[in-house]
Amino acid sequence: MPAIHDPNRDLTLWESGAIIEYLIEVYDKKQKLSFPAGSNEAYLAKQWLYFQVSGQGPYFGQVSAATTPFTYGKITISDSMFRLSFS
């Protein structure tokens, strides 16, 4: 799981989408890596970010687990579903 600790603000974040948004908002004031807030380009970039963190990332993780012996993939996916559902 991706995580980052920013000692300048004493903040620890996990989850790639949250990390990207934090770095852009806090450290990209001159927009060298991003687009002006509220612009069409900024919303399109967020669209792709959310697609990656909500769809592509989890599916890629499931595929890599399922390509190992079936029982491992089944157990891993089941454990993740249980953890997310009941925590």
Secondary structure as GFF3:
##gff-version 3
##sequence-region A 1 87
A	DSSP	beta_strand	3	6	.	.	.	ID=ss1
A	DSSP	beta_strand	11	14	.	.	.	ID=ss2
A	DSSP	alpha_helix	16	27	.	.	.	ID=ss3
A	DSSP	alpha_helix	40	51	.	.	.	ID=ss4
A	DSSP	pi_helix	52	56	.	.	.	ID=ss5
A	DSSP	alpha_helix	57	66	.	.	.	ID=ss6
A	DSSP	alpha_helix	70	86	.	.	.	ID=ss7
###
